[in-house]
Amino acid sequence: MAEMSFSLRGAILLACAAGLIWGCGGEHAVSPSTSERDEASDQPLGKLAVDESATQAVVVATVFEDDAPLAGVAVALARSISGLAPKFSWADTTDAYGRARVDIDDAGGYYQVRATRGGNRIGTWASMPINGGQRVTVDLPIGGRRGRPARPSSRPH
């Protein structure tokens, strides 16, 4: 009985392993049936965020509070990498119109955005897709709903 139990268990494990190996092959990859799409290009956001031909991207962020632009706010971006602390390598300070322009070399992926004024963090946003070769315009409201920035719009620059 113990021998038969072992054989049955081995056969089940072998079948599961074969199914996993066959199912994980690139030829049989399953695409999600529904995904959020970028309004400008009508491509899935996941596809946009992993553009293989990454080049420079330009991010124009407008920071405002109660519909008024905020000048003198430091806007910094960090690439979102699972398991790693964010490194805010790209930054600019907003002008009198609340706008900051951040150039990112080798852009491609999802980014976190942090806004600080006088050394104090006043806003954070996550999961913003940025691709190389694009100019991304985004509104960053302070004091309102936190989380995602207003849907970024992208166009070639």
C-alpha positions in Angstrom: 0.0 0.0 0.0 2.8 2.4 0.8 4.5 1.7 -2.5 1.3 2.3 -4.4 0.7 5.6 -2.5 4.2 6.7 -3.4 3.7 5.9 -7.1 0.4 7.7 -7.2 1.8 10.8 -5.5 4.8 10.7 -7.8 2.6 10.5 -10.9 0.5 13.4 -9.7 3.6 15.5 -9.0 5.0 14.7 -12.4 1.7 15.6 -14.1 1.6 18.9 -12.2 5.2 19.7 -13.1 4.7 18.9 -16.7 1.6 21.1 -16.8 3.5 24.0 -15.2 6.4 23.7 -17.6 4.1 23.5 -20.7 1.9 26.3 -19.4 4.7 28.7 -18.7 6.2 28.5 -22.2 6.1 31.7 -24.2 4.1 30.1 -27.0 1.1 29.5 -24.8 1.1 32.7 -22.8 -2.4 34.0 -22.0 -3.1 37.7 -22.4 -5.5 39.4 -20.0 -8.9 39.7 -21.6 -9.6 43.1 -20.1 -7.0 45.8 -19.3 -6.9 49.5 -18.7 -5.9 51.3 -21.9 -4.0 54.6 -22.6 -6.4 57.1 -24.1 -3.8 58.7 -26.4 -2.4 55.5 -28.0 -5.1 53.0 -27.2 -2.4 50.5 -26.1 -2.7 48.5 -22.8 -1.0 50.4 -20.0 1.1 47.3 -19.2 2.4 47.3 -22.8 3.2 50.9 -22.5 5.1 50.5 -19.3 7.5 47.9 -20.7 8.4 49.6 -24.0 11.6 47.7 -25.1 13.0 50.7 -27.1 13.4 52.9 -24.0 14.7 56.4 -24.7 14.4 59.8 -23.1 10.9 60.9 -21.7 9.8 64.3 -20.7 7.4 64.6 -17.8 5.6 67.9 -17.3 3.9 67.9 -13.9 1.6 70.6 -12.6 1.2 70.8 -8.9 -1.8 72.6 -7.5 -3.9 72.9 -4.3 -7.5 74.1 -4.3 -7.2 74.8 -8.1 -4.3 77.2 -7.5 -0.8 76.4 -8.9 2.0 75.9 -6.3 5.4 77.5 -7.0 8.6 76.3 -5.3 7.6 72.6 -4.9 10.2 70.0 -5.6 8.9 67.2 -7.8 11.0 64.1 -7.8 10.5 60.8 -9.7 11.7 57.3 -8.9 11.4 54.1 -10.9 9.1 51.6 -9.2 11.0 48.4 -8.7 9.4 45.7 -6.6 11.4 45.0 -3.4 13.7 48.0 -3.7 13.5 51.3 -1.9 12.7 54.2 -4.3 15.6 56.2 -5.5 14.4 59.7 -6.6 16.9 60.3 -9.3 15.0 62.8 -11.4 13.7 66.1 -10.1 12.8 69.7 -10.8 11.1 72.6 -8.9 7.8 74.1 -10.0 7.7 77.6 -11.5 5.1 80.3 -10.8 2.5 78.3 -12.8 3.1 75.2 -10.7 4.9 73.4 -13.5 8.0 71.3 -13.3 9.7 69.6 -16.2 11.6 66.4 -15.5 13.7 64.7 -18.2 14.3 60.9 -17.7 17.0 59.1 -19.7 16.3 55.5 -20.5 12.7 55.8 -19.5 10.4 52.8 -19.4 8.2 51.4 -16.7 6.2 52.6 -13.7 7.3 55.5 -11.6 6.6 57.0 -8.2 6.3 60.8 -7.8 7.0 62.8 -4.6 6.2 66.5 -4.0 8.0 68.3 -1.2 7.9 71.9 0.0 10.4 73.3 2.5 11.7 69.7 3.1 8.2 68.4 4.0 6.5 65.8 1.8 3.2 67.2 0.7 2.1 64.6 -1.9 3.0 61.1 -3.2 1.7 59.2 -6.2 2.5 55.7 -7.5 2.1 53.5 -10.6 2.5 56.2 -13.2 3.5 54.6 -16.5 6.2 56.5 -18.4 7.7 55.4 -21.7 10.7 56.6 -23.6 10.1 58.8 -26.5 7.0 60.3 -24.9 6.1 63.6 -23.4 3.9 62.9 -20.3 1.7 65.7 -18.9 0.3 65.0 -15.4 -1.7 67.0 -12.8 -0.6 66.5 -9.2 -3.3 67.7 -6.8 -2.3 68.4 -3.2 -4.7 67.8 -0.4 -7.3 66.0 -2.4 -7.5 62.3 -3.2 -4.1 60.7 -2.8 -2.7 57.8 -4.8 -2.7 57.9 -8.5 -2.1 61.2 -10.3 -4.8 62.4 -12.7 -4.6 60.2 -15.8 -1.3 61.2 -17.5 -1.6 62.1 -21.2 1.3 61.0 -23.4 2.4 62.0 -26.9 5.7 61.7 -28.8 8.1 64.5 -28.1 
